[in-house]
Amino acid sequence: MLAADQLAPEFELPDQNGKTVSLSSFRGKWVLLWWYPKANTPG
């Protein structure tokens, strides 16, 4: 888990169109990360 003042590690994920996007491509911009850890899972 990250602390409030800690930077997120570099990662890459596919966007809604399947294009790979990296966190570093947003350097200098505000970024909101939103996820559902248990979405579409039986737990």
Buried (B, 14 or more C-beta within 10 A) or exposed (E): EEEEEEEEEEEEEEEEEEEEBEBEEEEEEEEEEEEEEEEEEEE
